[in-house]
Amino acid sequence: MRRQQLTSLLALTWLILFGISAVAWADADKPEPEMDHSKMQMEAESSDMQEMDHSQMQMDDESQDMATMDHSQMQMGDENPEMQEMSQGSMQGGPAPDNARDPHAYSGGYTIGTKEQRLVLADEYNFNLFLVDRLEVANGSGNNSINYGLQAWFGRDYNRLVLKAEGSVASGSLEEASTELLWGRALSTFWDTQLGIRYDNGEGPNRSWLAFGVQGLAPYWFELNITGYVGQQGRIALGMEAEYEIIITQKLILQPRIETTFYGKDDPSLGIGSGLAEASAGIRLRYEIRREFAPYIGLEWAGKFGKTADLARAAGQDTKDTRVVAGLRFWF
């Protein structure tokens, strides 16, 4: 009897354990429920919109404050005429000041036209130059002489007073001299026109001339001086000079020079015939101790031609001469 009761109890216990195991096994095989992502995304968007609404509300509050401030400023501008004028003056197209066309209003305190603060422009300065191009002793086959040639001017860029002089002294007496007083007027960048008078003196009668010509720099830096002359009794003359400077070093300069003279009619009292009367060609080598002071040596050939040569032969003079020269060139 007891054995049957024990067997029944064991059978019941086994059935209970089997049932519990079957239920546990069924729960383990059942799939887990999926997460609802759409719901999570909606919740996140709802959170962002809530935050955005708060920021927008804050911006709206600030905009409302700015609008209130602008209206208050406009109200202040309407109440304050000075601030309103200042605001209008800074706007483009506003009214111009009363002195906008006054040339003295914006000159920094300098009034044009007064003696103390007058503006001095380019052609309102006076300049001057005194140049002795040749002061030399010439030793030739005929005789020895002291020759000079100078030029001076005073004035401005466009208008100036010009003085030219050249001559020769031999045996203590003035053989010949020519002095010109001219008004120079700028014709272009490198050329001046000249108008004035010329006076010749020395051995023989004196002569006066009306002078007109040009002086300047030709292409390739040739210095040219061409002058025509009209004298008494229908006398006319033409003089031409040309110089060029060859720069050997900073201080050593070689200067060729040519000079010719033409006359329109004979002047026997001065030994002058019509046509080409005289010509000279020389070369001088100078050393510039300073730019303003330079000794030089050179060689020059001179001759008389045409009727002038005939008159010289009739007077027992040489028509050709070669001279060795030494002298100074200076300016200030």
For each residue, the residues with C-beta under 8 A, 3 or more apart:
1: 4 5
2: 5 6
3: 6 7
4: 1 7 8
5: 1 2 8 9
6: 2 3 9 10
7: 3 4 10 11
8: 4 5 11 12
9: 5 6 12 13
10: 6 7 13 14
11: 7 8 14 15
12: 8 9 15 16
13: 9 10 16 17
14: 10 11 17 18
15: 11 12 18 19
16: 12 13 19 20
17: 13 14 20 21
18: 14 15 21 22
19: 15 16 22 23
20: 16 17 23 24
21: 17 18 24 25
22: 18 19 25 26
23: 19 20 26 27
24: 20 21 27 28
25: 21 22 28 29
26: 22 23 29 30
27: 23 24 30
28: 24 25
29: 25 26
30: 26 27
31:
32:
33:
34:
35: 40
36: 39 40
37: 40 41
38: 41 42
39: 36 42 43
40: 35 36 37 43 44
41: 37 38 44 45
42: 38 39 45 46
43: 39 40 46 47
44: 40 41 47 48
45: 41 42 48 49
46: 42 43 49 50
47: 43 44 50 51
48: 44 45 51 52
49: 45 46 52 53
50: 46 47 53 54
51: 47 48 54 55
52: 48 49 55 56
53: 49 50 56 57
54: 50 51 57 58
55: 51 52 58 59
56: 52 53 59 60
57: 53 54 60 61
58: 54 55 61 62
59: 55 56 62 63
60: 56 57 63 64
61: 57 58 64 65
62: 58 59 65 66
63: 59 60 66 67
64: 60 61 67 68
65: 61 62 68 69
66: 62 63 69 70
67: 63 64 70 71
68: 64 65 71 72
69: 65 66 72 73
70: 66 67 73 74
71: 67 68 74 75
72: 68 69 75 76
73: 69 70 76 77
74: 70 71 77 78
75: 71 72 78 79
76: 72 73 79 80 83
77: 73 74 80 83 84 87
78: 74 75 84
79: 75 76
80: 76 77 83 84
81: 84 85
82: 85 86
83: 76 77 80 86 87
84: 77 78 80 81 87 88
85: 81 82 88 89
86: 82 83 89 90
87: 77 83 84 90 91
88: 84 85 91 94 95
89: 85 86 94 95
90: 86 87 94
91: 87 88 94
92:
93:
94: 88 89 90 91
95: 88 89
96: 100
97: 100
98:
99: 102 105
100: 96 97 105
101:
102: 99 105
103: 107 112
104: 107 111 112
105: 99 100 102
106:
107: 103 104 110 111 112
108:
109:
110: 107 117 119
111: 104 107 114 117
112: 103 104 107 117 118 119
113: 118
114: 111 117 118
115: 118
116:
117: 110 111 112 114
118: 112 113 114 115
119: 110 112
120: 124 125
121: 124
122: 125 157
123: 156 157 158
124: 120 121 156
125: 120 122 156
126: 154 155 156
127: 154 155 156 160
128: 152 153 154 155
129: 151 152 153 331
130: 150 152 331 332
131: 150 151 152 330 331
132: 135 148 149 150 328 329 330 331
133: 149 150 151 329
134: 147 148 149 150 166 327 329
135: 132 147 148 150 327 328 329 330
136: 146 147 148 296 298 325 326 327 328
137: 144 145 146 325 326 327
138: 144 145 146 147 300 323 324 325
139: 144 323 324 325
140: 143 144 145 321 322 323 324
141: 318 321 322 323
142: 317 318 321
143: 140 170 171
144: 137 138 139 140 170
145: 137 138 140 168 169 170 175
146: 136 137 138 168 169 170
147: 134 135 136 138 166 167 168 169 325 327
148: 132 134 135 136 165 166 167 168
149: 132 133 134 165 166
150: 130 131 132 133 134 135 163 164 165 166
151: 129 131 133 162 163 164 165
152: 128 129 130 131 162 163
153: 128 129 160 161 162 163 184
154: 126 127 128 160 161
155: 126 127 128 159 160 161 184
156: 123 124 125 126 127 159 160
157: 122 123 186
158: 123 185 186
159: 155 156 183 184 185 186
160: 127 153 154 155 156 183 184 192
161: 153 154 155 181 182 183 184
162: 151 152 153 180 181 182 183 184 194 196
163: 150 151 152 153 179 180 181 182
164: 150 151 178 179 180 182
165: 148 149 150 151 177 178 179 180
166: 134 147 148 149 150 177 178
167: 147 148 174 175 176 177 178 202
168: 145 146 147 148 174 175 176 177
169: 145 146 147 172 173 174 175
170: 143 144 145 146 173 175
171: 143
172: 169
173: 169 170 203
174: 167 168 169 177 201 202 203
175: 145 167 168 169 170 202 203
176: 167 168 200 202 203
177: 165 166 167 168 174 200 201 202
178: 164 165 166 167 198 199 200
179: 163 164 165 198 199 201
180: 162 163 164 165 196 197 198 199 211 227
181: 161 162 163 196 197
182: 161 162 163 164 194 195 196 197 211
183: 159 160 161 162 194 195 196
184: 153 155 159 160 161 162 192 193 194 215
185: 158 159 192 193 194 195
186: 157 158 159 191 192
187: 191 192 193 214 216
188: 191 216
189:
190: 216 217
191: 186 187 188 214 215 216 217
192: 160 184 185 186 187 214 215 216
193: 184 185 187 212 213 214
194: 162 182 183 184 185 211 212 213 214 215 227
195: 182 183 185 211 212
196: 162 180 181 182 183 211 212
197: 180 181 182 208 209 210 211
198: 178 179 180 208 209 210 211 229
199: 178 179 180 206 207 208 209
200: 176 177 178 206 207 208 209
201: 174 177 179 206
202: 167 174 175 176 177
203: 173 174 175 176
204: 269 270 271
205: 269 270
206: 199 200 201
207: 199 200 231 232 235 267 270
208: 197 198 199 200 231 232
209: 197 198 199 200 229 230 231 235 237
210: 197 198 229 230 231
211: 180 182 194 195 196 197 198 227 228 229
212: 193 194 195 196 227 228
213: 193 194 225 226 227 228
214: 187 191 192 193 194 224 225 226
215: 184 191 192 194 224 225 226 227
216: 187 188 190 191 192 223 224
217: 190 191 221 222 223 224
218: 221 222 223 224
219: 222
220:
221: 217 218 244 245
222: 217 218 219 242 243 244
223: 216 217 218 241 242 243 244
224: 214 215 216 217 218 240 241 242
225: 213 214 215 239 240 241 242
226: 213 214 215 238 239 240 241
227: 180 194 211 212 213 215 238 239 240
228: 211 212 213 236 237 238
229: 198 209 210 211 235 236 237 238 239
230: 209 210 235 236
231: 207 208 209 210 235 236 237
232: 207 208 235
233:
234: 264 265
235: 207 209 229 230 231 232 263 264 265 267
236: 228 229 230 231 263 264 265
237: 209 228 229 231 261 262 263 264
238: 226 227 228 229 261 262
239: 225 226 227 229 259 260 261 262
240: 224 225 226 227 259 260 261
241: 223 224 225 226 257 258 259
242: 222 223 224 225 257 258 259
243: 222 223 255 256 257
244: 221 222 223 255 256 257
245: 221 253 254 255
246: 253 254 255 256
247: 250 253
248: 252 253 254
249: 252
250: 247
251: 287 288 289
252: 248 249 285 286 287 288
253: 245 246 247 248 285 286 288 294
254: 245 246 248 283 284 285
255: 243 244 245 246 283 284 285 286 296 298
256: 243 244 246 281 282 283
257: 241 242 243 244 281 282 283 284
258: 241 242 279 280 281
259: 239 240 241 242 278 279 280 281
260: 239 240 276 278 279 280
261: 237 238 239 240 276 277 278 279
262: 237 238 239 275 276 277
263: 235 236 237 266 267 272 273 274 275 277 308
264: 234 235 236 237 274
265: 234 235 236 274
266: 263 272 273 274 307
267: 207 235 263 270 271 272
268: 271 272 311
269: 204 205
270: 204 205 207 267
271: 204 267 268 308 311 312 315 317
272: 263 266 267 268 277 308 311
273: 263 266 277 306 307 308 309 310 311
274: 263 264 265 266 306 307
275: 262 263 305 306 307 308
276: 260 261 262 279 305 306 308
277: 261 262 263 272 273 304 305 306 307 308
278: 259 260 261 302 303 304 305 308
279: 258 259 260 261 276 302 303 305
280: 258 259 260 300 301 302 303
281: 256 257 258 259 300 301
282: 256 257 298 299 300 301 325
283: 254 255 256 257 298 299 300
284: 254 255 257 296 297 298 325
285: 252 253 254 255 296 297 298
286: 252 253 255 294 295 296 329
287: 251 252 294 295 296
288: 251 252 253 291 293 294
289: 251 293 294 295
290: 293 294
291: 288 294
292: 330 331 332
293: 288 289 290 328 329 330
294: 253 286 287 288 289 290 291 328 329 330
295: 286 287 289 326 327 328 329
296: 136 255 284 285 286 287 326 327 328 329
297: 284 285 324 325 326
298: 136 255 282 283 284 285 324 325 326
299: 282 283 322 323 324 325
300: 138 280 281 282 283 322 323 325
301: 280 281 282 320 321 322 323
302: 278 279 280 320 321 322 323
303: 278 279 280 309 319 320 321
304: 277 278 308 309 312 319 320
305: 275 276 277 278 279 308 309 319
306: 273 274 275 276 277 309 310
307: 266 273 274 275 277 310 311
308: 263 271 272 273 275 276 277 278 304 305 311 312
309: 273 303 304 305 306 312 313 319
310: 273 306 307 313 314
311: 268 271 272 273 307 308 314 315
312: 271 304 308 309 315 317 318 319
313: 309 310 316 317 319
314: 310 311
315: 271 311 312
316: 313
317: 142 271 312 313
318: 141 142 312 321
319: 303 304 305 309 312 313
320: 301 302 303 304
321: 140 141 142 301 302 303 318
322: 140 141 299 300 301 302
323: 138 139 140 141 299 300 301 302
324: 138 139 140 297 298 299
325: 136 137 138 139 147 282 284 297 298 299 300
326: 136 137 295 296 297 298
327: 134 135 136 137 147 295 296
328: 132 135 136 293 294 295 296
329: 132 133 134 135 286 293 294 295 296
330: 131 132 135 292 293 294
331: 129 130 131 132 292
332: 130 292
